[in-house]
Amino acid sequence: MHCVSTTSHPPTCASPTNVKDACKLVADKHPTVGYDFCVKSLKKSSSGDLHDLALVATRTAIAHATSAEAEIEELMELEVDSADKNSFDKCLDAYADDVDHLRNAVDNIAARVYKKAVQQLGAAKSAAKKCEATFAGGDNKGEVPGAAGSDCAKLASIAQAIVASLE
């Protein structure tokens, strides 16, 4: 990337011209995220600016994590087994931690403290795996929340790759 310096801002790197270019950058670094998922997720951004795209991806990850929390709460209300309720409670804690990390990442991206944002985004990708692991050892045959949480992790990876390219 080509970096330029302006008088009102610290040096910044020239950004891709559009979402597709940014997603190519992400897909090259994180093949498991997928180019198509990235484009679909970031299409609501009118900007190709990496800083703005990182914010969009992180805010979208927050929305997915809170959606997963709501899904877990609904499933928890239907559950009668205390061990399964405990598993759902652990899932809720994991997603709450992810949301905290993601919100802190938004603050740091906005402040252009990219190194800290990369760390927070990295920490915000574990809830879905922790939730699955909680149920893997048990006898729960019920539904374990998946899609929203899995997408949250992918979105955090997208944001992390974009922010890392801004450092």
C-alpha positions as YAML, in Angstrom:
chain: A
units: angstrom
residues:
- id: 1
  name: MET
  ca: [0.00, 0.00, 0.00]
- id: 2
  name: HIS
  ca: [1.03, 3.54, -0.60]
- id: 3
  name: CYS
  ca: [1.10, 5.74, 2.50]
- id: 4
  name: VAL
  ca: [0.67, 9.49, 2.40]
- id: 5
  name: SER
  ca: [1.01, 12.20, 5.01]
- id: 6
  name: THR
  ca: [-1.32, 15.10, 5.53]
- id: 7
  name: THR
  ca: [-0.96, 18.06, 7.83]
- id: 8
  name: SER
  ca: [-4.17, 17.39, 9.78]
- id: 9
  name: HIS
  ca: [-3.82, 13.61, 10.22]
- id: 10
  name: PRO
  ca: [-1.05, 11.12, 10.89]
- id: 11
  name: PRO
  ca: [0.21, 9.28, 7.81]
- id: 12
  name: THR
  ca: [-2.45, 6.99, 6.38]
- id: 13
  name: CYS
  ca: [-2.29, 4.34, 3.74]
- id: 14
  name: ALA
  ca: [-4.14, 4.78, 0.49]
- id: 15
  name: SER
  ca: [-7.23, 2.62, 0.58]
- id: 16
  name: PRO
  ca: [-8.75, 0.31, -1.96]
- id: 17
  name: THR
  ca: [-11.09, 1.97, -4.38]
- id: 18
  name: ASN
  ca: [-14.10, -0.11, -3.35]
- id: 19
  name: VAL
  ca: [-15.48, -2.85, -1.12]
- id: 20
  name: LYS
  ca: [-14.44, -5.58, -3.58]
- id: 21
  name: ASP
  ca: [-10.80, -4.48, -3.43]
- id: 22
  name: ALA
  ca: [-10.92, -4.43, 0.37]
- id: 23
  name: CYS
  ca: [-12.49, -7.89, 0.42]
- id: 24
  name: LYS
  ca: [-9.79, -9.24, -1.86]
- id: 25
  name: LEU
  ca: [-7.27, -7.98, 0.69]
- id: 26
  name: VAL
  ca: [-9.22, -9.73, 3.48]
- id: 27
  name: ALA
  ca: [-9.73, -12.98, 1.55]
- id: 28
  name: ASP
  ca: [-6.02, -13.17, 0.74]
- id: 29
  name: LYS
  ca: [-5.17, -12.93, 4.46]
- id: 30
  name: HIS
  ca: [-8.12, -14.95, 5.81]
- id: 31
  name: PRO
  ca: [-9.30, -17.52, 3.23]
- id: 32
  name: THR
  ca: [-11.72, -19.05, 5.76]
- id: 33
  name: VAL
  ca: [-13.72, -15.80, 5.83]
- id: 34
  name: GLY
  ca: [-14.44, -15.91, 2.14]
- id: 35
  name: TYR
  ca: [-14.49, -13.16, -0.43]
- id: 36
  name: ASP
  ca: [-18.23, -13.44, -1.15]
- id: 37
  name: PHE
  ca: [-19.16, -13.27, 2.54]
- id: 38
  name: CYS
  ca: [-16.97, -10.18, 2.92]
- id: 39
  name: VAL
  ca: [-18.53, -8.37, -0.05]
- id: 40
  name: LYS
  ca: [-22.04, -9.26, 1.11]
- id: 41
  name: SER
  ca: [-21.28, -8.07, 4.65]
- id: 42
  name: LEU
  ca: [-19.66, -4.79, 3.67]
- id: 43
  name: LYS
  ca: [-21.93, -3.85, 0.77]
- id: 44
  name: LYS
  ca: [-23.86, -1.43, 2.99]
- id: 45
  name: SER
  ca: [-20.77, 0.77, 3.11]
- id: 46
  name: SER
  ca: [-20.64, 3.44, 0.46]
- id: 47
  name: SER
  ca: [-16.94, 3.89, 1.08]
- id: 48
  name: GLY
  ca: [-13.90, 1.95, -0.02]
- id: 49
  name: ASP
  ca: [-11.93, 3.60, 2.79]
- id: 50
  name: LEU
  ca: [-10.37, 0.90, 4.94]
- id: 51
  name: HIS
  ca: [-10.94, 2.84, 8.17]
- id: 52
  name: ASP
  ca: [-14.67, 3.15, 7.42]
- id: 53
  name: LEU
  ca: [-14.92, -0.48, 6.30]
- id: 54
  name: ALA
  ca: [-13.29, -1.65, 9.54]
- id: 55
  name: LEU
  ca: [-15.91, 0.28, 11.49]
- id: 56
  name: VAL
  ca: [-18.74, -1.19, 9.38]
- id: 57
  name: ALA
  ca: [-17.43, -4.74, 9.83]
- id: 58
  name: THR
  ca: [-16.99, -4.29, 13.58]
- id: 59
  name: ARG
  ca: [-20.40, -2.73, 14.08]
- id: 60
  name: THR
  ca: [-21.97, -5.50, 12.02]
- id: 61
  name: ALA
  ca: [-20.14, -8.06, 14.19]
- id: 62
  name: ILE
  ca: [-21.67, -6.40, 17.26]
- id: 63
  name: ALA
  ca: [-25.13, -6.74, 15.70]
- id: 64
  name: HIS
  ca: [-24.53, -10.44, 15.02]
- id: 65
  name: ALA
  ca: [-23.20, -11.06, 18.54]
- id: 66
  name: THR
  ca: [-26.20, -9.37, 20.13]
- id: 67
  name: SER
  ca: [-28.47, -11.38, 17.83]
- id: 68
  name: ALA
  ca: [-26.76, -14.56, 19.01]
- id: 69
  name: GLU
  ca: [-27.27, -13.45, 22.61]
- id: 70
  name: ALA
  ca: [-30.99, -12.95, 21.98]
- id: 71
  name: GLU
  ca: [-31.22, -16.37, 20.33]
- id: 72
  name: ILE
  ca: [-29.47, -17.98, 23.30]
- id: 73
  name: GLU
  ca: [-31.79, -16.23, 25.75]
- id: 74
  name: GLU
  ca: [-34.83, -17.54, 23.84]
- id: 75
  name: LEU
  ca: [-33.46, -21.08, 23.82]
- id: 76
  name: MET
  ca: [-32.57, -20.80, 27.49]
- id: 77
  name: GLU
  ca: [-36.15, -19.87, 28.39]
- id: 78
  name: LEU
  ca: [-37.39, -23.08, 26.73]
- id: 79
  name: GLU
  ca: [-34.88, -25.26, 28.54]
- id: 80
  name: VAL
  ca: [-35.85, -27.11, 31.71]
- id: 81
  name: ASP
  ca: [-32.64, -29.01, 32.41]
- id: 82
  name: SER
  ca: [-30.37, -27.09, 34.78]
- id: 83
  name: ALA
  ca: [-27.17, -28.42, 33.18]
- id: 84
  name: ASP
  ca: [-28.33, -27.19, 29.78]
- id: 85
  name: LYS
  ca: [-29.35, -23.83, 31.27]
- id: 86
  name: ASN
  ca: [-25.84, -23.61, 32.69]
- id: 87
  name: SER
  ca: [-24.39, -24.28, 29.22]
- id: 88
  name: PHE
  ca: [-26.54, -21.53, 27.72]
- id: 89
  name: ASP
  ca: [-25.45, -19.21, 30.53]
- id: 90
  name: LYS
  ca: [-21.79, -19.88, 29.66]
- id: 91
  name: CYS
  ca: [-22.60, -19.08, 26.02]
- id: 92
  name: LEU
  ca: [-24.20, -15.79, 27.06]
- id: 93
  name: ASP
  ca: [-21.08, -14.89, 29.04]
- id: 94
  name: ALA
  ca: [-18.87, -15.68, 26.04]
- id: 95
  name: TYR
  ca: [-20.94, -13.48, 23.72]
- id: 96
  name: ALA
  ca: [-21.08, -10.68, 26.29]
- id: 97
  name: ASP
  ca: [-17.27, -10.76, 26.41]
- id: 98
  name: ASP
  ca: [-17.11, -10.64, 22.60]
- id: 99
  name: VAL
  ca: [-19.48, -7.67, 22.50]
- id: 100
  name: ASP
  ca: [-17.30, -5.83, 25.04]
- id: 101
  name: HIS
  ca: [-14.19, -6.51, 22.94]
- id: 102
  name: LEU
  ca: [-15.97, -5.40, 19.77]
- id: 103
  name: ARG
  ca: [-17.23, -2.17, 21.32]
- id: 104
  name: ASN
  ca: [-13.74, -1.39, 22.58]
- id: 105
  name: ALA
  ca: [-12.41, -2.14, 19.10]
- id: 106
  name: VAL
  ca: [-14.89, 0.36, 17.58]
- id: 107
  name: ASP
  ca: [-13.64, 3.02, 20.00]
- id: 108
  name: ASN
  ca: [-10.02, 2.27, 19.13]
- id: 109
  name: ILE
  ca: [-10.66, 2.16, 15.38]
- id: 110
  name: ALA
  ca: [-12.44, 5.50, 15.60]
- id: 111
  name: ALA
  ca: [-9.47, 6.90, 17.54]
- id: 112
  name: ARG
  ca: [-7.08, 5.28, 15.03]
- id: 113
  name: VAL
  ca: [-5.42, 3.20, 17.74]
- id: 114
  name: TYR
  ca: [-5.16, 0.30, 15.34]
- id: 115
  name: LYS
  ca: [-2.74, -1.96, 17.21]
- id: 116
  name: LYS
  ca: [-5.09, -2.16, 20.22]
- id: 117
  name: ALA
  ca: [-8.10, -2.62, 17.92]
- id: 118
  name: VAL
  ca: [-6.40, -5.59, 16.23]
- id: 119
  name: GLN
  ca: [-5.88, -7.21, 19.65]
- id: 120
  name: GLN
  ca: [-9.49, -6.61, 20.67]
- id: 121
  name: LEU
  ca: [-10.83, -7.96, 17.39]
- id: 122
  name: GLY
  ca: [-8.69, -11.06, 17.83]
- id: 123
  name: ALA
  ca: [-10.15, -11.58, 21.29]
- id: 124
  name: ALA
  ca: [-13.68, -11.12, 19.94]
- id: 125
  name: LYS
  ca: [-13.71, -14.21, 17.73]
- id: 126
  name: SER
  ca: [-14.10, -16.92, 20.33]
- id: 127
  name: ALA
  ca: [-17.72, -16.93, 21.53]
- id: 128
  name: ALA
  ca: [-19.11, -19.28, 18.88]
- id: 129
  name: LYS
  ca: [-16.34, -21.83, 19.51]
- id: 130
  name: LYS
  ca: [-16.70, -21.52, 23.29]
- id: 131
  name: CYS
  ca: [-20.44, -21.99, 22.96]
- id: 132
  name: GLU
  ca: [-20.07, -25.07, 20.77]
- id: 133
  name: ALA
  ca: [-17.47, -26.51, 23.14]
- id: 134
  name: THR
  ca: [-19.80, -26.00, 26.09]
- id: 135
  name: PHE
  ca: [-22.36, -28.25, 24.48]
- id: 136
  name: ALA
  ca: [-19.94, -30.71, 22.88]
- id: 137
  name: GLY
  ca: [-19.23, -32.54, 26.12]
- id: 138
  name: GLY
  ca: [-22.83, -32.63, 27.31]
- id: 139
  name: ASP
  ca: [-25.94, -34.56, 26.47]
- id: 140
  name: ASN
  ca: [-27.82, -31.56, 25.10]
- id: 141
  name: LYS
  ca: [-29.68, -32.54, 21.97]
- id: 142
  name: GLY
  ca: [-31.24, -29.13, 21.58]
- id: 143
  name: GLU
  ca: [-30.32, -26.40, 19.20]
- id: 144
  name: VAL
  ca: [-27.02, -24.66, 19.77]
- id: 145
  name: PRO
  ca: [-26.95, -21.11, 18.33]
- id: 146
  name: GLY
  ca: [-24.74, -21.08, 15.30]
- id: 147
  name: ALA
  ca: [-25.18, -18.80, 12.33]
- id: 148
  name: ALA
  ca: [-25.18, -15.41, 14.04]
- id: 149
  name: GLY
  ca: [-22.22, -16.36, 16.21]
- id: 150
  name: SER
  ca: [-20.26, -17.86, 13.36]
- id: 151
  name: ASP
  ca: [-20.87, -14.75, 11.27]
- id: 152
  name: CYS
  ca: [-19.75, -12.62, 14.21]
- id: 153
  name: ALA
  ca: [-16.39, -14.38, 14.23]
- id: 154
  name: LYS
  ca: [-16.02, -13.97, 10.46]
- id: 155
  name: LEU
  ca: [-16.89, -10.28, 10.67]
- id: 156
  name: ALA
  ca: [-14.35, -9.79, 13.45]
- id: 157
  name: SER
  ca: [-11.79, -11.47, 11.19]
- id: 158
  name: ILE
  ca: [-12.71, -9.12, 8.33]
- id: 159
  name: ALA
  ca: [-12.33, -6.10, 10.59]
- id: 160
  name: GLN
  ca: [-9.09, -7.43, 12.03]
- id: 161
  name: ALA
  ca: [-7.57, -7.97, 8.59]
- id: 162
  name: ILE
  ca: [-8.60, -4.50, 7.47]
- id: 163
  name: VAL
  ca: [-7.32, -2.81, 10.64]
- id: 164
  name: ALA
  ca: [-4.05, -4.74, 10.47]
- id: 165
  name: SER
  ca: [-3.51, -3.33, 6.99]
- id: 166
  name: LEU
  ca: [-3.92, 0.18, 8.42]
- id: 167
  name: GLU
  ca: [-1.13, -0.23, 11.00]
...
